[in-house]
Amino acid sequence: MKNWLLLLIILMLCAGTGYLTWKNIQSPVITTPPSISAAPSSTPTISSIKPSATATPTTTLSENMHWGAVIKSYAMSYGENGYKKEQMKNQMDLLLDLGATEVIGTAESKLETTDDFVNMALEREIKPVLILNPPQMLTTYTYDSAYQYAKGIATRYKGKVAYYQLANEISEAALTSGQSGSKTTDYDDTVYGKTRDVLKGLSEGVLAGDPKAKRIINVKGAAVGILRRLIGDKISFEIAGWSWFSDKGNDLVASDGTATVAIADEIANLNKELWVVEFNLRDGTQSGNLQEQANYINVFVTNALKHKNMRGMFVYTLTDSCSELNLNVGNMGLATVVLGSDNTCTIKDKKTAFDTFKGLIKANKR
């Protein structure tokens, strides 16, 4: 009896195995191949193309605020020939007193001067930010020459300079007369095309010279339109830098003629960090209005810090400019200078605005 039951069980198992085998033949298991990503969109047509740099990842806001001022390397002399290392040292010491975390300056044609700017800042644990804006850039430079220029600078200062500003107020050259710049159609197509090519060269040149460096594109007023257009044309940058002076108001709200443009909100929608790379009372203290300058800086900084994506505040400029003391632009510093018999200037005293901005930095530093 037991043998008969054992035989029956074996026959049932064989029948089950046979059924499963037949089922698999009728309905084989299908393995889905790995998905293939769609090809990236093509790079905009440019006269001389190099392989595009790696796409910039989604911007993540830095936790820290960046505080400082714009320095002119030759602010305390009549041109390059009057430059002395002591002038740069005095400006850097003044920045240290201010509590600056960064300093913005132009990469000069005499790179030995820029070496002083970079090294003296780092010696004081202040991070240098370099503006790549050689003379006649938009008239004589192409993608190729801009690429080589930026790559050379970024290679020279690799590991020393963490931020590069690509040109200065680039929205102005391409802006069509009578337009605010808030729309992508507010720009002359031919001039915009030249601007785009040069910016692409600068952006990809910086990336090639120092892949860890971040890039700033600086505009002014309501010019969010050109940033949208550049992003659409695959120009990579991490930070939107704004120039803002008192004639535009005491907060980052511009007018396009028919409506207001909330700059900080627009930049947040573009997923970019926002720095104000230049700000001050428009006429500086040429008329002796020391308190007015201090009041404007206090109100503007207080308002700007309310925007969640605000990460940088830089006064234009640290000191008055020795060769422009008869102009308002030469009196926009936080410190006055006095001209000596050797055609160079020395720092005379700090203005009221210096202490105001210093206090704001101390109260809001993070």
C-alpha positions as CSV (number, residue, x, y, z in Angstrom):
1,M,0.0,0.0,0.0
2,K,2.8,2.4,0.9
3,N,4.6,1.7,-2.3
4,W,1.4,2.5,-4.3
5,L,1.0,5.8,-2.5
6,L,4.7,6.7,-3.2
7,L,4.2,5.9,-6.8
8,L,1.1,8.1,-7.0
9,I,3.0,11.1,-5.5
10,I,5.9,10.7,-8.0
11,L,3.4,10.7,-10.9
12,M,1.7,13.9,-9.6
13,L,5.0,15.7,-9.2
14,C,6.1,14.8,-12.8
15,A,2.7,16.0,-14.1
16,G,3.1,19.4,-12.3
17,T,6.7,19.9,-13.7
18,G,5.5,19.1,-17.2
19,Y,2.7,21.7,-17.0
20,L,5.1,24.5,-15.8
21,T,7.5,23.7,-18.5
22,W,4.7,24.0,-21.1
23,K,3.6,27.3,-19.6
24,N,7.0,28.9,-19.9
25,I,7.3,27.9,-23.5
26,Q,3.9,29.6,-24.2
27,S,4.7,32.8,-22.2
28,P,8.5,33.3,-22.0
29,V,9.8,35.9,-19.5
30,I,10.8,39.1,-21.2
31,T,13.8,41.1,-19.9
32,T,13.4,44.9,-20.4
33,P,16.6,46.4,-21.8
34,P,18.2,49.4,-20.0
35,S,16.5,52.6,-21.0
36,I,18.5,54.9,-23.4
37,S,18.5,58.5,-22.6
38,A,17.4,60.9,-25.3
39,A,20.2,62.7,-27.1
40,P,20.9,66.2,-25.7
41,S,19.7,69.2,-27.5
42,S,22.1,70.7,-30.0
43,T,24.4,73.6,-29.0
44,P,23.5,76.9,-30.6
45,T,25.3,77.7,-33.8
46,I,28.6,79.5,-33.1
47,S,31.2,80.6,-35.6
48,S,34.0,78.5,-34.1
49,I,32.7,75.6,-32.1
50,K,34.6,73.6,-29.5
51,P,33.1,70.6,-27.7
52,S,30.7,71.9,-25.2
53,A,31.7,71.8,-21.6
54,T,29.9,69.5,-19.2
55,A,26.5,70.9,-18.4
56,T,26.2,72.8,-15.1
57,P,24.3,70.8,-12.4
58,T,21.3,72.2,-10.7
59,T,22.3,75.2,-8.6
60,T,22.2,74.7,-4.8
61,L,22.2,77.8,-2.7
62,S,25.3,78.3,-0.6
63,E,24.7,78.4,3.1
64,N,26.9,81.5,3.6
65,M,26.5,85.1,2.7
66,H,29.3,86.7,0.7
67,W,30.2,90.2,1.8
68,G,32.6,92.7,0.4
69,A,33.4,95.5,-2.0
70,V,34.7,96.1,-5.5
71,I,38.4,97.2,-5.6
72,K,40.0,99.0,-8.4
73,S,43.6,98.0,-8.6
74,Y,44.6,101.5,-9.9
75,A,42.1,103.4,-7.7
76,M,44.9,105.1,-5.8
77,S,47.1,106.1,-8.7
78,Y,47.0,107.7,-12.1
79,G,46.9,104.6,-14.3
80,E,49.0,101.5,-14.3
81,N,52.3,103.3,-14.3
82,G,51.6,104.8,-10.8
83,Y,50.7,101.5,-9.2
84,K,52.5,100.5,-6.0
85,K,52.1,97.3,-4.0
86,E,51.6,99.4,-0.9
87,Q,48.3,100.8,-2.5
88,M,46.9,97.3,-2.8
89,K,48.0,96.3,0.7
90,N,46.3,99.4,2.2
91,Q,43.0,98.5,0.4
92,M,43.2,94.9,1.5
93,D,43.8,96.0,5.1
94,L,40.8,98.2,4.9
95,L,38.7,95.3,3.6
96,L,39.8,93.2,6.5
97,D,38.7,96.0,8.9
98,L,35.3,96.0,7.1
99,G,34.8,92.3,7.8
100,A,34.7,91.3,4.1
101,T,34.6,87.7,3.2
102,E,35.2,88.3,-0.6
103,V,36.6,91.1,-2.8
104,I,35.8,91.7,-6.5
105,G,38.4,93.0,-8.9
106,T,39.2,93.0,-12.6
107,A,41.8,90.7,-14.1
108,E,44.2,93.4,-15.3
109,S,46.3,93.3,-18.5
110,K,49.4,93.4,-16.2
111,L,48.8,90.1,-14.5
112,E,51.5,90.9,-11.9
113,T,49.0,93.4,-10.5
114,T,46.3,90.8,-10.4
115,D,48.8,88.4,-8.7
116,D,49.0,91.0,-5.9
117,F,45.2,91.3,-5.7
118,V,44.8,87.5,-5.4
119,N,47.6,86.8,-3.1
120,M,47.1,89.7,-0.7
121,A,43.4,88.8,-0.4
122,L,44.2,85.2,0.4
123,E,46.8,86.2,3.0
124,R,44.0,87.9,4.9
125,E,41.6,85.0,4.4
126,I,39.5,87.0,1.9
127,K,38.4,85.2,-1.2
128,P,39.1,87.0,-4.5
129,V,36.5,87.2,-7.3
130,L,37.9,88.1,-10.7
131,I,36.1,90.0,-13.5
132,L,37.1,88.8,-16.9
133,N,36.5,91.9,-19.0
134,P,39.4,92.7,-21.3
135,P,39.2,96.0,-23.3
136,Q,37.1,95.9,-26.4
137,M,36.0,92.4,-25.6
138,L,32.7,92.5,-27.5
139,T,34.3,94.1,-30.6
140,T,37.5,92.1,-31.0
141,Y,36.9,88.8,-29.2
142,T,35.4,85.6,-30.7
143,Y,34.4,82.4,-29.0
144,D,37.9,81.0,-29.6
145,S,39.8,84.0,-28.2
146,A,37.4,84.4,-25.2
147,Y,37.8,80.7,-24.5
148,Q,41.6,80.8,-24.6
149,Y,41.7,84.0,-22.5
150,A,39.5,82.7,-19.8
151,K,41.2,79.3,-19.7
152,G,44.6,81.0,-19.3
153,I,43.4,83.1,-16.4
154,A,41.5,80.3,-14.6
155,T,44.6,78.0,-15.0
156,R,46.9,80.6,-13.6
157,Y,44.7,81.0,-10.5
158,K,43.4,77.5,-10.2
159,G,42.6,76.7,-6.5
160,K,43.0,80.4,-5.6
161,V,40.1,82.1,-7.3
162,A,36.7,80.4,-6.6
163,Y,34.5,82.8,-8.6
164,Y,34.8,84.5,-12.0
165,Q,32.5,87.2,-13.3
166,L,32.0,86.9,-17.1
167,A,32.3,90.5,-18.4
168,N,30.5,93.4,-16.9
169,E,26.9,94.4,-17.3
170,I,26.6,92.5,-20.5
171,S,22.9,93.3,-20.9
172,E,23.7,96.9,-21.9
173,A,25.5,96.3,-25.2
174,A,22.7,94.1,-26.7
175,L,19.7,96.0,-25.3
176,T,17.5,97.6,-28.0
177,S,17.0,101.3,-27.4
178,G,13.9,102.1,-25.4
179,Q,13.5,98.6,-24.0
180,S,13.9,97.6,-20.4
181,G,15.5,94.2,-20.9
182,S,12.9,92.2,-19.0
183,K,11.8,90.3,-22.1
184,T,13.9,88.0,-24.3
185,T,12.8,90.0,-27.3
186,D,14.3,93.3,-25.9
187,Y,17.7,92.7,-27.5
188,D,19.3,93.2,-30.9
189,D,19.7,89.8,-32.4
190,T,23.1,90.5,-34.0
191,V,24.7,92.1,-30.9
192,Y,23.1,89.4,-28.7
193,G,24.7,86.7,-30.9
194,K,28.1,88.3,-30.5
195,T,27.6,88.6,-26.7
196,R,26.4,85.0,-26.5
197,D,29.4,83.7,-28.4
198,V,31.9,85.5,-26.2
199,L,30.1,84.6,-23.0
200,K,30.1,80.9,-24.0
201,G,33.9,81.1,-24.7
202,L,34.5,82.7,-21.3
203,S,32.2,80.2,-19.5
204,E,33.7,77.1,-21.1
205,G,37.3,78.6,-20.8
206,V,36.9,79.0,-17.0
207,L,35.5,75.4,-16.7
208,A,38.5,74.1,-18.7
209,G,41.0,76.0,-16.6
210,D,39.4,75.2,-13.2
211,P,36.4,72.9,-13.1
212,K,35.6,73.8,-9.5
213,A,35.3,77.6,-10.1
214,K,31.8,79.1,-10.3
215,R,30.7,81.7,-12.9
216,I,28.8,84.9,-12.5
217,I,26.9,86.7,-15.3
218,N,26.3,90.4,-14.3
219,V,23.5,92.5,-15.6
220,K,21.6,95.6,-14.4
221,G,18.1,97.1,-14.1
222,A,15.3,94.8,-15.4
223,A,17.5,92.7,-17.6
224,V,16.2,89.2,-16.7
225,G,15.3,88.7,-20.4
226,I,18.9,88.2,-21.5
227,L,19.5,85.7,-18.7
228,R,16.6,83.6,-19.9
229,R,17.9,83.8,-23.4
230,L,21.4,82.8,-22.4
231,I,20.1,79.9,-20.4
232,G,18.1,78.8,-23.5
233,D,21.3,79.0,-25.5
234,K,23.1,76.6,-23.1
235,I,25.4,79.3,-21.6
236,S,26.5,77.8,-18.2
237,F,26.8,79.9,-15.1
238,E,25.8,79.5,-11.4
239,I,25.3,83.0,-10.1
240,A,23.2,86.0,-11.4
241,G,25.1,89.2,-10.4
242,W,23.2,92.4,-10.3
243,S,24.4,96.0,-10.5
244,W,22.0,98.3,-8.6
245,F,22.2,102.0,-7.7
246,S,19.9,104.4,-5.9
247,D,18.3,105.8,-9.0
248,K,16.6,102.4,-9.5
249,G,15.1,102.4,-6.0
250,N,15.9,100.9,-2.6
251,D,15.0,97.3,-3.3
252,L,15.5,94.9,-6.2
253,V,12.3,95.8,-8.0
254,A,12.7,97.2,-11.5
255,S,10.2,98.6,-14.0
256,D,9.8,97.4,-17.6
257,G,7.6,100.4,-18.5
258,T,4.3,98.7,-17.9
259,A,4.9,96.6,-14.8
260,T,7.3,95.9,-12.1
261,V,9.9,93.1,-12.2
262,A,10.8,91.4,-8.9
263,I,14.4,90.5,-9.6
264,A,14.9,88.1,-6.8
265,D,11.7,86.1,-7.7
266,E,12.8,86.0,-11.4
267,I,16.2,84.7,-10.5
268,A,14.8,82.1,-8.1
269,N,12.6,80.8,-11.0
270,L,15.8,80.5,-13.1
271,N,17.3,78.4,-10.2
272,K,20.3,80.7,-9.8
273,E,22.0,82.2,-6.8
274,L,21.7,86.0,-6.6
275,W,24.5,88.4,-5.8
276,V,24.4,92.2,-5.9
277,V,27.9,92.7,-7.3
278,E,27.7,96.5,-7.3
279,F,25.5,98.9,-5.3
280,N,25.7,102.4,-3.8
281,L,24.2,105.9,-3.8
282,R,24.3,106.9,-7.5
283,D,26.2,110.2,-7.0
284,G,28.4,108.9,-4.2
285,T,29.5,111.6,-1.8
286,Q,30.6,114.1,-4.4
287,S,28.2,116.7,-2.9
288,G,29.4,115.9,0.7
289,N,26.3,113.8,1.4
290,L,28.0,111.3,3.7
291,Q,24.9,110.5,5.7
292,E,22.7,110.1,2.7
293,Q,25.1,107.4,1.3
294,A,25.1,105.6,4.7
295,N,21.3,105.7,4.9
296,Y,20.9,104.3,1.4
297,I,23.3,101.4,2.0
298,N,21.5,100.6,5.3
299,V,18.0,100.6,3.7
300,F,19.0,98.7,0.5
301,V,21.0,96.0,2.3
302,T,18.2,95.5,4.8
303,N,15.6,95.1,2.0
304,A,17.8,92.9,-0.2
305,L,18.5,90.4,2.7
306,K,14.8,89.6,2.9
307,H,15.0,87.7,-0.4
308,K,15.7,84.0,0.3
309,N,18.1,83.5,-2.6
310,M,20.2,86.6,-1.9
311,R,23.8,85.4,-1.2
312,G,26.1,88.3,-2.0
313,M,26.4,92.0,-1.3
314,F,29.3,94.1,-2.7
315,V,29.6,97.9,-2.4
316,Y,30.9,99.7,-5.4
317,T,33.6,100.8,-4.5
318,L,35.9,100.3,-1.5
319,T,37.7,103.7,-1.9
320,D,37.3,106.8,-3.9
321,S,39.2,106.8,-7.2
322,C,42.3,109.0,-7.3
323,S,42.1,110.0,-11.0
324,E,38.3,110.7,-10.9
325,L,37.8,112.8,-7.9
326,N,36.1,115.5,-10.0
327,L,33.4,113.0,-11.0
328,N,30.6,111.3,-9.1
329,V,32.0,107.8,-10.1
330,G,35.2,108.8,-8.4
331,N,33.5,109.5,-5.1
332,M,31.6,106.3,-4.5
333,G,34.0,104.7,-2.1
334,L,33.5,103.8,1.6
335,A,36.8,105.8,2.2
336,T,38.2,109.1,1.0
337,V,41.6,109.4,-0.6
338,V,44.0,112.3,-0.8
339,L,46.2,113.1,-3.8
340,G,49.9,113.4,-3.1
341,S,52.7,115.3,-5.0
342,D,53.8,112.0,-6.6
343,N,50.4,111.6,-8.4
344,T,49.4,108.8,-6.1
345,C,46.7,108.8,-3.4
346,T,46.6,107.5,0.1
347,I,43.5,106.7,2.2
348,K,42.5,109.7,4.3
349,D,39.6,108.5,6.4
350,K,36.6,106.2,6.5
351,K,33.2,107.6,5.5
352,T,30.1,107.2,7.6
353,A,28.9,104.5,5.2
354,F,32.0,102.4,6.0
355,D,30.9,101.9,9.6
356,T,27.3,101.4,8.5
357,F,28.2,98.6,6.1
358,K,30.6,97.1,8.6
359,G,27.8,97.0,11.1
360,L,25.5,95.3,8.6
361,I,28.1,92.7,7.8
362,K,28.7,91.9,11.5
363,A,25.0,91.6,12.2
364,N,24.2,89.4,9.3
365,K,27.4,87.3,8.7
366,R,26.8,83.6,8.4
